[in-house]
């Protein structure tokens, strides 16, 4: 083999080293996992109400007729039908009959519940107030069959249900490495979850929260398969180059 052939082969080898996609380059969210010790209850009620959220508000008491005035059914003005609910305005208010505007922006669901109950004392002494999120969005990315932003039309959704809404794991989705990114205000928490471990159902992250991002990491086998097609092409090009070089060198 002459020097020209060796040079061509060297250039092809260099090209191959830059063409192959590493597992690290394909995988998103490579920062270290941050573990926190909050309970499921604390995590759920840590969420702060934001504009365009939809709240379900139910007011009950022994005097049913009295509470009927406050439980007028209103349809939230959203792109998707979410049924009965109060949409939080851009200014952070919801409008409840008789009570008028109630500021809820930046409050937790529990705090909104207490605030409405306090306002009701002037009208109903034994009122019981239930407040919850009527809907929220989350995002599923990575190796799932239907990635993208999803809308939940109920207050409680598990990680398993979230993956199902993403079309389930794709063939090369890594069930052992599923990352959840949770943002609250200026703070973000990243946790790594193992869907092959049954103790997942006891995790404080088992129930998702609004704006959660779930990322399913691909298995290394997917990267190998992706690189294999490139390697096959490079081998073919190398063989062709060697043949052409030998012909020219004769």
N, C-alpha and C positions, 0 to 999 in steps of 0.2 A: 504494500500500500504506500503510495507516494505522499509527499508532504502536503500537497494540495488536498488530497482526500482526508488526511488527518485534520486539516484546518476546518474543512466543511463539517466533519463529524463533531468537532469541538464546538462550533457555532450552534449546531443543532442541539447539542447537549445543554448548552447555556440557555437556549430558547426553551427547552423542556423544563428546566428548573424554574423558570419564571412563569410558565404556562400552567403548571399544576396548582390547583387551588387547595390550600391547606385547610384542615379542620378548624383552625383558629380563625381564619378569615371568614368562613361561612357562618360561624356561630355568633349570635348577637349577645348583648348584655354580658360582657365578660368580666365585669367588676365583681369583687368578692361579695359573697352572701353576707347580709347583715341580719343577725338574729335579734328579735325583741321578745320580751317576756309578757306582753299584754295578753289578757284572756280574750276569748271570743266576744264576750259581752262588751268589754271595754273597747275593742277594736271596732265593733259595729256602731257603737254610739259615739265614737270619736269623729265620725264624718260630719263635716260642717255643711249646712245647707247653702246652695248656690243658686243664682238666678237660672231660671228655666227648669229647675227641679220640679217634680210633681209630687205633692204631698197628699196622702190619704188622711182625712181627719174624721173621726167618729166621736160624737158626743151623746152620752146616754145618762139617764137618771131614772128615779122612780116615777117622775112626772113625764111620761112619754110625750104628752102634748107640748110641754114646755121645750123639750129638746128638739122637737120637729122644726121649730123656727130656725134652729142653728144647723140643721142637717139637710139643707137644700142641696139637691144633687146638681153638681156643676161638671160639665165636660171640659177637661183640660184642652187648651188650644195647642195641640202638638201635631206634628206630621203623621204620627201613628196613633191610632185610637187606643187610649189607655183607660177608658171608662171614667169613673167618678174620681175626681181629684182636684186639688187646688194648685194651679201653676204659679210658681214664684216669679214675680215680675223682675224686670231688669234692675229695678231699684231695691229688690229684696223683700217685697211684701206679698202676702196672700190676703184675699178679701173674703171674710166670713160674714154671713148675714148677721145683722144687728151689731156684731163686734167691729164691723168695718175692717180697715186695714190693720194687719198684724205684721210687724217687722220680724222676719225669720232669717235673714241672710247672716251667715257666720255662726249660727246656733246649731247645736246638735239636735237630733230628733227628740231626745229626751227633754232638752231645754225648751223646745217649741211646745211640747206637750204641757210642761209646767206653766209656761207663759199664757197659753190659752185657758188653762184651768183657773189661773188667777183672775183673768179678765171675766170669766164666767161667774165668779162668786157674787157679782152684783146682780145676777139674774137667776141663777140656780145654785142653791147651797150644796146639793149633793151630786153635782155633775161629775161624771167620769169621762176623761178625755183619752182617746187613743190616736196617736200620730205615727205614721210610718211613711217610708218612701214608696210611692206608687210605681215608679219606674226609674231605671238608670242604665247607663251605657258602660260597656267594658270592651276590651280589645283582645282578640286571640291571634297570635302570630306564630311563625315557625312551621314545623312539619305537621300541620293539620290539613284536612281536606278542604275546608272552607274558611280560610283566615279572613280577618277583617273586624270592623266594629260591630258589636251586637247590642241589641236593646232588650232589656229584661222588663217584663210587664208584671213583676211581683216583687215583694220586698226581700225574699230569701232565695238565693241561688247558690248552689254548691259548686265547687271546682269541677266535679264530675259532670254536672249539668252544663257548665260553661264549655268544657271540652266537647261535649255532645253538640252544643250549638255551633261549634266550629267544625262540625262534620266528623268528629272523632279523630284519633291519631292517624296520620298517614303511614304508609308502609315503613318508612324509615324514621318515624318519630321516636325519640328516646323517652320511654316511659319513666325512666329513672331520673332524668334531669329535666324538670319543668320549672321554669323560673316565673315568679310572680313579682311584679313591680307595683307598689302601692304608693301613691302620692297624696299628701295631705298638706295643703298650703305650700310652704317652701321646703318641706321635708319629704324625703323619699325612702322607702324601705324595700330592699330586695331580699327575697327568700328563695331557696331551692327546695323543691318538693319532689318526692318519689311516689309515683302512682302505682308502683308495684308493692308498696308497703301499706298494709291494711290500717296501720295506725294513723294514716293520713286523715281519717275521719275524726280524729281527736285533735287535729291541728287547729290553732287559733285562726288559721287562714283558710279553713275548709269552706267557709262562706265568703264569697267574694263581695267587694264593695264597689261603689260607683267609681269609674275611671281606672279600675284595675287593668293592668296589662299582663297577659299570660303568654309566655313564650315557650314553645316546645322545641328543644334543641334536637338537631338531626343526629342520627347515629353516624359513627365514623364510616360505616359501610357505604353510606350514601356518597361520602366524599371520595372514597376509593372508586366507586362505580363511575362517578363524574369524571375523575381523573383518568380512568381506564380508557375512555373513548379518545381522550387527548393523546394518551400514550400510544394507542393503536394507530392513530393518524400520524404521529411522529415516527413510529417505526416504519410505516409505509413510505413516508417522505425520505427517511434516512436510506432505505433500500433503493428508492428511485435515484437519490442523489449519488449514491455509491456507483450505481450502474452507469449514470450519465458521466460521472467523473472518469470512470474506467474507459468509457467509450472515447471521451475527449482526449484522454491521456495516451491513447494508442498511437 
